């Protein structure tokens, strides 16, 4: 299993727009991608931060979704005004 993360920052208003955008647009799009094993969206309103965590059933699945992920990040920035601070990819070694 593989995981992809994106960390976002912005004004309180931008973070609220991010919450709405990921709920209505990003979540259903990610859920429909081949190999997606789940997605979580976190918000830290006090510090004006947000985090996206998507899970993929294989390295092939995460790699094949890279272009879609880049387009989605650009769309999120344009739609909400948040800044993409960091993006990473991890191998999931265990889960509970």
N, CA, C and O atoms as a MOPAC input file, in Angstrom:
PM7 MOZYME 1SCF
protein

 N      0.84700 1    -1.17600 1     0.00000 1
 C      0.00000 1     0.00000 1     0.00000 1
 C      0.89000 1     1.23500 1     0.00000 1
 O      1.97400 1     1.23800 1     0.58300 1
 N      0.41400 1     2.27600 1    -0.66000 1
 C      1.12000 1     3.53900 1    -0.76200 1
 C      0.22300 1     4.66000 1    -0.24700 1
 O     -1.00300 1     4.54300 1    -0.27300 1
 N      0.83700 1     5.74800 1     0.22000 1
 C      0.09600 1     6.92100 1     0.68100 1
 C      0.68400 1     8.15700 1     0.03400 1
 O      1.89200 1     8.25400 1    -0.18300 1
 N     -0.19000 1     9.09600 1    -0.26900 1
 C      0.23800 1    10.39800 1    -0.78700 1
 C     -0.33900 1    11.45400 1     0.14900 1
 O     -1.50200 1    11.37000 1     0.54400 1
 N      0.47300 1    12.44500 1     0.50300 1
 C     -0.00700 1    13.54100 1     1.34400 1
 C      0.22100 1    14.87600 1     0.64900 1
 O      1.15000 1    15.04500 1    -0.14000 1
 N     -0.65900 1    15.81100 1     0.96900 1
 C     -0.50400 1    17.20300 1     0.54500 1
 C     -0.83400 1    18.06300 1     1.74800 1
 O     -1.85700 1    17.86200 1     2.40300 1
 N      0.03800 1    19.02900 1     2.04200 1
 C     -0.16700 1    19.94000 1     3.15600 1
 C     -0.47000 1    21.31600 1     2.59200 1
 O      0.18800 1    21.77600 1     1.65900 1
 N     -1.47900 1    21.97100 1     3.17100 1
 C     -1.99200 1    23.23600 1     2.66900 1
 C     -1.99400 1    24.27500 1     3.77800 1
 O     -2.11300 1    23.93300 1     4.95400 1
 N     -1.86200 1    25.55000 1     3.40300 1
 C     -2.02600 1    26.63400 1     4.37400 1
 C     -2.77400 1    27.76900 1     3.69600 1
 O     -2.82800 1    27.86400 1     2.47000 1
 N     -3.35400 1    28.63200 1     4.53400 1
 C     -4.06600 1    29.76300 1     3.97400 1
 C     -4.77700 1    30.54200 1     5.05300 1
 O     -4.71900 1    30.20400 1     6.23600 1
 N     -5.43900 1    31.57200 1     4.63000 1
 C     -6.23200 1    32.37300 1     5.55100 1
 C     -7.37500 1    31.51700 1     6.09800 1
 O     -7.68700 1    30.47100 1     5.52700 1
 N     -8.00000 1    31.94300 1     7.18700 1
 C     -9.15100 1    31.18400 1     7.68000 1
 C    -10.22900 1    30.99200 1     6.60600 1
 O    -10.84200 1    29.92800 1     6.52300 1
 N    -10.45400 1    32.01500 1     5.79400 1
 C    -11.45500 1    31.91500 1     4.72900 1
 C    -11.02900 1    30.91400 1     3.65400 1
 O    -11.85100 1    30.14300 1     3.15800 1
 N     -9.75400 1    30.92800 1     3.29900 1
 C     -9.25200 1    29.97800 1     2.30000 1
 C     -9.35300 1    28.54700 1     2.81300 1
 O     -9.70300 1    27.63900 1     2.06000 1
 N     -9.04800 1    28.34400 1     4.09000 1
 C     -9.15000 1    26.99800 1     4.67000 1
 C    -10.60400 1    26.52600 1     4.65200 1
 O    -10.86400 1    25.35600 1     4.37400 1
 N    -11.54500 1    27.40800 1     4.94100 1
 C    -12.96700 1    27.02100 1     4.88200 1
 C    -13.37800 1    26.68600 1     3.45500 1
 O    -14.14700 1    25.75000 1     3.23700 1
 N    -12.87300 1    27.44000 1     2.47900 1
 C    -13.15500 1    27.10300 1     1.07900 1
 C    -12.53500 1    25.75300 1     0.73100 1
 O    -13.11900 1    24.97600 1    -0.02400 1
 N    -11.34200 1    25.47100 1     1.28400 1
 C    -10.69000 1    24.17300 1     1.06000 1
 C    -11.58000 1    23.04400 1     1.57800 1
 O    -11.77000 1    22.03800 1     0.89400 1
 N    -12.12200 1    23.20900 1     2.77800 1
 C    -13.00700 1    22.18800 1     3.36200 1
 C    -14.17600 1    21.91100 1     2.42400 1
 O    -14.49300 1    20.75300 1     2.15000 1
 N    -14.81000 1    22.95400 1     1.93700 1
 C    -15.94700 1    22.79300 1     1.02600 1
 C    -15.51100 1    22.12300 1    -0.27900 1
 O    -16.19300 1    21.22700 1    -0.77600 1
 N    -14.39200 1    22.55300 1    -0.82500 1
 C    -13.89800 1    22.01600 1    -2.10400 1
 C    -13.55100 1    20.53400 1    -2.00100 1
 O    -13.93600 1    19.74700 1    -2.86600 1
 N    -12.83300 1    20.14900 1    -0.95900 1
 C    -12.46400 1    18.73200 1    -0.86500 1
 C    -13.68500 1    17.86100 1    -0.58800 1
 O    -13.74400 1    16.71200 1    -1.02600 1
 N    -14.65500 1    18.40500 1     0.13700 1
 C    -15.86000 1    17.63300 1     0.43800 1
 C    -16.70400 1    17.40300 1    -0.80800 1
 O    -17.19600 1    16.29800 1    -1.03500 1
 N    -16.87100 1    18.43900 1    -1.60900 1
 C    -17.78500 1    18.33600 1    -2.75100 1
 C    -17.12100 1    17.91100 1    -4.05900 1
 O    -17.77900 1    17.33500 1    -4.92600 1
 N    -15.83200 1    18.18800 1    -4.21100 1
 C    -15.17100 1    17.95400 1    -5.49800 1
 C    -14.07300 1    16.89400 1    -5.42400 1
 O    -14.08300 1    15.93100 1    -6.19100 1
 N    -13.13600 1    17.07000 1    -4.50700 1
 C    -11.96600 1    16.18300 1    -4.47800 1
 C    -12.32200 1    14.78600 1    -3.98100 1
 O    -11.92500 1    13.79300 1    -4.59100 1
 N    -13.05500 1    14.70100 1    -2.89800 1
 C    -13.40700 1    13.39100 1    -2.32400 1
 C    -14.06600 1    12.46200 1    -3.34300 1
 O    -13.60600 1    11.33100 1    -3.50300 1
 N    -15.12600 1    12.89100 1    -4.04200 1
 C    -15.73100 1    11.96400 1    -5.00100 1
 C    -14.82100 1    11.63300 1    -6.18400 1
 O    -14.86800 1    10.52200 1    -6.71200 1
 N    -13.99100 1    12.59800 1    -6.60200 1
 C    -13.07900 1    12.33600 1    -7.71000 1
 C    -12.05400 1    11.27400 1    -7.31500 1
 O    -11.82100 1    10.32500 1    -8.06400 1
 N    -11.44100 1    11.43400 1    -6.13600 1
 C    -10.42900 1    10.47900 1    -5.67600 1
 C    -11.04200 1     9.09300 1    -5.48700 1
 O    -10.43100 1     8.08700 1    -5.84500 1
 N    -12.24300 1     9.04300 1    -4.92700 1
 C    -12.89800 1     7.75000 1    -4.67300 1
 C    -13.11100 1     6.94700 1    -5.95400 1
 O    -13.16200 1     5.71800 1    -5.92000 1
 N    -13.23300 1     7.64100 1    -7.07700 1
 C    -13.46200 1     6.95600 1    -8.34100 1
 C    -12.21300 1     6.54500 1    -9.09400 1
 O    -12.31000 1     5.92400 1   -10.15300 1
 N    -11.03700 1     6.87800 1    -8.57200 1
 C     -9.80300 1     6.53400 1    -9.28500 1
 C     -9.42600 1     5.07000 1    -9.07500 1
 O     -9.56500 1     4.55100 1    -7.96700 1
 N     -8.95300 1     4.40300 1   -10.11900 1
 C     -8.54200 1     3.00700 1    -9.98700 1
 C     -7.42400 1     2.85400 1    -8.96400 1
 O     -6.45100 1     3.60800 1    -8.97100 1
 N     -7.57600 1     1.87400 1    -8.09200 1
 C     -6.54800 1     1.58400 1    -7.10200 1
 C     -6.63100 1     2.40800 1    -5.83500 1
 O     -5.82700 1     2.21200 1    -4.92300 1
 N     -7.59200 1     3.33600 1    -5.75000 1
 C     -7.71900 1     4.13100 1    -4.52800 1
 C     -8.22700 1     3.24300 1    -3.40100 1
 O     -9.20100 1     2.50700 1    -3.56300 1
 N     -7.55200 1     3.32400 1    -2.25100 1
 C     -7.90300 1     2.51100 1    -1.08400 1
 C     -8.42800 1     3.36900 1     0.05700 1
 O     -8.56700 1     2.88400 1     1.18000 1
 N     -8.72100 1     4.63900 1    -0.21400 1
 C     -9.28400 1     5.52000 1     0.79700 1
 C     -8.64900 1     6.89200 1     0.74100 1
 O     -7.58900 1     7.08300 1     0.14400 1
 N     -9.31500 1     7.84400 1     1.37200 1
 C     -8.80000 1     9.20400 1     1.43100 1
 C     -9.30200 1     9.84800 1     2.71700 1
 O    -10.42800 1     9.61200 1     3.15400 1
 N     -8.43900 1    10.66500 1     3.30900 1
 C     -8.77900 1    11.39800 1     4.52000 1
 C     -8.37100 1    12.84800 1     4.32300 1
 O     -7.35200 1    13.14800 1     3.70200 1
 N     -9.18200 1    13.73000 1     4.86000 1
 C     -8.94400 1    15.16400 1     4.72800 1
 C     -9.00300 1    15.76200 1     6.13500 1
 O    -10.01600 1    15.63600 1     6.82400 1
 N     -7.92500 1    16.40600 1     6.55600 1
 C     -7.79800 1    16.92200 1     7.91500 1
 C     -7.67500 1    18.43500 1     7.87300 1
 O     -7.12700 1    18.99500 1     6.92400 1
 N     -8.19200 1    19.10000 1     8.91200 1
 C     -8.07100 1    20.54800 1     8.99000 1
 C     -7.67200 1    20.94300 1    10.41100 1
 O     -8.16800 1    20.38600 1    11.39100 1
 N     -6.77800 1    21.90200 1    10.49800 1
 C     -6.34600 1    22.52200 1    11.75700 1
 C     -6.70400 1    23.99600 1    11.62600 1
 O     -5.89200 1    24.81200 1    11.19100 1
 N     -7.91500 1    24.31500 1    12.00400 1
 C     -8.41400 1    25.68200 1    11.82400 1
 C     -7.61900 1    26.68900 1    12.65600 1
 O     -7.41600 1    27.82300 1    12.22200 1
 N     -7.17200 1    26.29000 1    13.83500 1
 C     -6.44300 1    27.21700 1    14.70600 1
 C     -5.13600 1    27.68300 1    14.07700 1
 O     -4.72600 1    28.82700 1    14.27000 1
 N     -4.48600 1    26.80500 1    13.32900 1
 C     -3.20200 1    27.14300 1    12.70700 1
 C     -3.30200 1    27.35900 1    11.19900 1
 O     -2.28600 1    27.54100 1    10.52700 1
 N     -4.53200 1    27.34000 1    10.66500 1
 C     -4.78400 1    27.61000 1     9.24500 1
 C     -4.03800 1    26.62500 1     8.33500 1
 O     -3.40000 1    27.01000 1     7.35600 1
 N     -4.14300 1    25.34000 1     8.69600 1
 C     -3.49200 1    24.27800 1     7.93500 1
 C     -4.50100 1    23.20000 1     7.57200 1
 O     -5.52400 1    23.03800 1     8.23700 1
 N     -4.20100 1    22.46800 1     6.51100 1
 C     -5.00900 1    21.32900 1     6.11600 1
 C     -4.08500 1    20.25200 1     5.55000 1
 O     -2.97100 1    20.53700 1     5.11100 1
 N     -4.56700 1    19.01900 1     5.57000 1
 C     -3.77900 1    17.87700 1     5.10500 1
 C     -4.68300 1    16.92600 1     4.34800 1
 O     -5.78400 1    16.60000 1     4.79200 1
 N     -4.20500 1    16.49500 1     3.21700 1
 C     -4.87600 1    15.45400 1     2.43600 1
 C     -4.01900 1    14.19500 1     2.52300 1
 O     -2.80200 1    14.25800 1     2.35400 1
 N     -4.65300 1    13.05100 1     2.78600 1
 C     -3.98000 1    11.75700 1     2.80200 1
 C     -4.78000 1    10.81400 1     1.92800 1
 O     -5.93400 1    10.50900 1     2.23000 1
 N     -4.17400 1    10.35200 1     0.84700 1
 C     -4.83600 1     9.36500 1     0.00600 1
 C     -4.05600 1     8.06200 1     0.08400 1
 O     -2.82800 1     8.05900 1     0.17700 1
 N     -4.78300 1     6.96700 1     0.04500 1
 C     -4.18800 1     5.63000 1     0.11700 1
 C     -4.42200 1     4.90400 1    -1.19900 1
 O     -5.46600 1     5.05100 1    -1.83500 1
 N     -3.42100 1     4.11300 1    -1.59100 1
 C     -3.44200 1     3.42700 1    -2.88000 1
 C     -3.04500 1     1.98500 1    -2.67200 1
 O     -2.15500 1     1.69200 1    -1.87400 1
 N     -3.69900 1     1.07600 1    -3.38600 1
 C     -3.46000 1    -0.33900 1    -3.14000 1
 C     -2.13700 1    -0.86100 1    -3.69100 1
 O     -1.74500 1    -1.98600 1    -3.38200 1
 N     -1.43900 1    -0.06000 1    -4.50600 1
 C     -0.14700 1    -0.49000 1    -5.04200 1
 C      0.66200 1     0.72000 1    -5.48500 1
 O      0.13900 1     1.82600 1    -5.62300 1
 N      1.94800 1     0.48000 1    -5.70400 1
 C      2.79700 1     1.54900 1    -6.23000 1
 C      2.35300 1     1.93800 1    -7.63700 1
 O      2.39500 1     3.11300 1    -8.00300 1
 N      1.92900 1     0.95700 1    -8.41800 1
 C      1.45400 1     1.23600 1    -9.77000 1
 C      0.24800 1     2.17100 1    -9.73600 1
 O      0.14000 1     3.08200 1   -10.55600 1
 N     -0.65700 1     1.94500 1    -8.78600 1
 C     -1.85900 1     2.77800 1    -8.68400 1
 C     -1.50200 1     4.21600 1    -8.32600 1
 O     -2.04000 1     5.15300 1    -8.91700 1
 N     -0.60300 1     4.39800 1    -7.36500 1
 C     -0.23200 1     5.75900 1    -6.97600 1
 C      0.49900 1     6.45400 1    -8.12100 1
 O      0.28100 1     7.64100 1    -8.36200 1
 N      1.35100 1     5.74000 1    -8.81700 1
 C      2.07600 1     6.34100 1    -9.94100 1
 C      1.13500 1     6.69700 1   -11.08200 1
 O      1.29200 1     7.74300 1   -11.71300 1
 N      0.16800 1     5.84400 1   -11.35000 1
 C     -0.74600 1     6.13100 1   -12.46000 1
 C     -1.69600 1     7.28300 1   -12.13900 1
 O     -2.30600 1     7.85300 1   -13.04300 1
 N     -1.82500 1     7.62800 1   -10.86300 1
 C     -2.70500 1     8.74500 1   -10.49200 1
 C     -1.93800 1    10.05100 1   -10.31300 1
 O     -2.54000 1    11.06200 1    -9.94900 1
 N     -0.63100 1    10.06000 1   -10.55600 1
 C      0.17900 1    11.26100 1   -10.33800 1
 C     -0.30900 1    12.47600 1   -11.13600 1
 O     -0.41000 1    13.57100 1   -10.58300 1
 N     -0.60700 1    12.30000 1   -12.41100 1
 C     -1.05200 1    13.44200 1   -13.22400 1
 C     -2.38600 1    13.97800 1   -12.72700 1
 O     -2.60100 1    15.18900 1   -12.69300 1
 N     -3.27600 1    13.08000 1   -12.34600 1
 C     -4.56800 1    13.50100 1   -11.80100 1
 C     -4.36500 1    14.25700 1   -10.49700 1
 O     -5.04200 1    15.25400 1   -10.24700 1
 N     -3.43500 1    13.79000 1    -9.66100 1
 C     -3.15300 1    14.45500 1    -8.38500 1
 C     -2.61900 1    15.86300 1    -8.61100 1
 O     -3.02300 1    16.79600 1    -7.91600 1
 N     -1.72500 1    16.02600 1    -9.56500 1
 C     -1.17600 1    17.34900 1    -9.86100 1
 C     -2.27400 1    18.29200 1   -10.34600 1
 O     -2.33000 1    19.44900 1    -9.92900 1
 N     -3.13300 1    17.80600 1   -11.21400 1
 C     -4.23600 1    18.63500 1   -11.71700 1
 C     -5.19500 1    18.99500 1   -10.58600 1
 O     -5.68400 1    20.12300 1   -10.51500 1
 N     -5.45800 1    18.04300 1    -9.71200 1
 C     -6.35600 1    18.29800 1    -8.58300 1
 C     -5.76400 1    19.33100 1    -7.62700 1
 O     -6.48300 1    20.19700 1    -7.12700 1
 N     -4.46900 1    19.24700 1    -7.37100 1
 C     -3.81600 1    20.24200 1    -6.50300 1
 C     -3.93200 1    21.64000 1    -7.11300 1
 O     -4.25800 1    22.59700 1    -6.41100 1
 N     -3.67000 1    21.76200 1    -8.40500 1
 C     -3.76100 1    23.05900 1    -9.07300 1
 C     -5.18900 1    23.59100 1    -9.02000 1
 O     -5.40000 1    24.78300 1    -8.79200 1
 N     -6.15500 1    22.72700 1    -9.22700 1
 C     -7.56500 1    23.11200 1    -9.15900 1
 C     -7.94500 1    23.56700 1    -7.75200 1
 O     -8.70300 1    24.52100 1    -7.58400 1
 N     -7.41500 1    22.88100 1    -6.75200 1
 C     -7.70400 1    23.23600 1    -5.35700 1
 C     -7.14700 1    24.61500 1    -5.02200 1
 O     -7.82600 1    25.42100 1    -4.38600 1
 N     -5.92800 1    24.88400 1    -5.44200 1
 C     -5.32700 1    26.20100 1    -5.20700 1
 C     -6.16400 1    27.28200 1    -5.88600 1
 O     -6.47000 1    28.30700 1    -5.27700 1
 N     -6.53000 1    27.05800 1    -7.13100 1
 C     -7.30200 1    28.05000 1    -7.88600 1
 C     -8.68600 1    28.27400 1    -7.29100 1
 O     -9.17000 1    29.40500 1    -7.25400 1
 N     -9.32000 1    27.21300 1    -6.82700 1
 C    -10.69400 1    27.31500 1    -6.33100 1
 C    -10.79200 1    27.87300 1    -4.91900 1
 O    -11.82900 1    28.41700 1    -4.54000 1
 N     -9.72100 1    27.74400 1    -4.13300 1
 C     -9.83800 1    28.06600 1    -2.70900 1
 C     -8.91900 1    29.18500 1    -2.23200 1
 O     -9.23100 1    29.86800 1    -1.25700 1
 N     -7.79300 1    29.37900 1    -2.90700 1
 C     -6.81800 1    30.37000 1    -2.46000 1
 C     -5.82700 1    29.85000 1    -1.44400 1
 O     -5.02600 1    30.62400 1    -0.92100 1
 N     -5.85700 1    28.53700 1    -1.14400 1
 C     -4.85700 1    27.97200 1    -0.24400 1
 C     -3.52500 1    27.85200 1    -0.97300 1
 O     -3.46300 1    27.93800 1    -2.20000 1
 N     -2.47100 1    27.65500 1    -0.20500 1
 C     -1.13800 1    27.42300 1    -0.76300 1
 C     -0.75800 1    25.97000 1    -0.51300 1
 O     -0.94000 1    25.46100 1     0.59300 1
 N     -0.23500 1    25.30500 1    -1.52700 1
 C      0.30000 1    23.95800 1    -1.36000 1
 C      1.68100 1    24.10100 1    -0.74500 1
 O      2.60300 1    24.60800 1    -1.38500 1
 N      1.82400 1    23.65700 1     0.48800 1
 C      3.07400 1    23.82000 1     1.23300 1
 C      4.02500 1    22.66300 1     0.97100 1
 O      5.23200 1    22.85900 1     0.83000 1
 N      3.47100 1    21.45200 1     0.90600 1
 C      4.31900 1    20.26800 1     0.80800 1
 C      3.50600 1    19.11200 1     0.25200 1
 O      2.30400 1    19.00700 1     0.49200 1
 N      4.17800 1    18.24900 1    -0.49100 1
 C      3.56200 1    16.99900 1    -0.94400 1
 C      4.58200 1    15.88800 1    -0.78100 1
 O      5.77900 1    16.07800 1    -0.99800 1
 N      4.08300 1    14.73200 1    -0.39600 1
 C      4.96300 1    13.59200 1    -0.14000 1
 C      4.28400 1    12.30000 1    -0.54700 1
 O      3.07500 1    12.25300 1    -0.77400 1
 N      5.08500 1    11.26200 1    -0.63400 1
 C      4.58700 1     9.91500 1    -0.89000 1
 C      5.28100 1     8.97100 1     0.08700 1
 O      6.47400 1     9.11200 1     0.35800 1
 N      4.52700 1     8.01200 1     0.61200 1
 C      5.04700 1     7.07800 1     1.60900 1
 C      4.64200 1     5.65900 1     1.26300 1
 O      3.61600 1     5.43600 1     0.62000 1
 N      5.43600 1     4.71700 1     1.68400 1
 C      5.03700 1     3.31600 1     1.68300 1
 C      4.36500 1     3.04800 1     3.01600 1
 O      4.91100 1     3.39800 1     4.06300 1
 N      3.20300 1     2.44100 1     2.99900 1
 C      2.52700 1     2.06200 1     4.23800 1
 C      3.11400 1     0.72100 1     4.68200 1
 O      3.02800 1    -0.27100 1     3.95800 1
 N      3.69900 1     0.69800 1     5.85200 1
 C      4.35900 1    -0.53500 1     6.31100 1
 C      3.47900 1    -1.38600 1     7.22200 1
 O      3.69200 1    -2.59200 1     7.34300 1
 N      2.49300 1    -0.76300 1     7.86200 1
 C      1.55800 1    -1.51200 1     8.69800 1
 C      0.34600 1    -0.65400 1     8.97800 1
 O      0.40200 1     0.56900 1     8.85100 1
 N     -0.74300 1    -1.28200 1     9.35600 1
 C     -1.91900 1    -0.54800 1     9.74900 1
 C     -2.62700 1    -1.31300 1    10.84600 1
 O     -2.45300 1    -2.52300 1    10.98800 1
 N     -3.42800 1    -0.59700 1    11.62100 1
 C     -4.15200 1    -1.23600 1    12.71900 1
 C     -5.61700 1    -1.33800 1    12.40000 1
 O     -6.39100 1    -1.85000 1    13.20900 1

